[in-house]
Amino acid sequence: MDRNIIENNFTYHPPKGGQPDKYESIRSMAKNLAILIDKSCPDSREKSLAMTKLEESVMWANASISRNE
């Protein structure tokens, strides 16, 4: 793996510019989807996995913004 990628991925990136608004938009939309999943799906392993993957999606989307802008 490229050393610059390692440095970038394991460095704190303080929010700048409009990033906090982007983070909030992503979290808000994911929250709405989480509510829909919670209401629509029976409690199950699959529902738990869907929620976990949704949380992961938010984290990776926000990491994309912080690491690459």
PyMOL commands that set and color helices and strands:
alter all, ss='L'
color gray80, all
select helices_A, chain A and resi 3-9+19-40+45-68
alter helices_A, ss='H'
color red, helices_A
deselect
rebuild
show_as cartoon
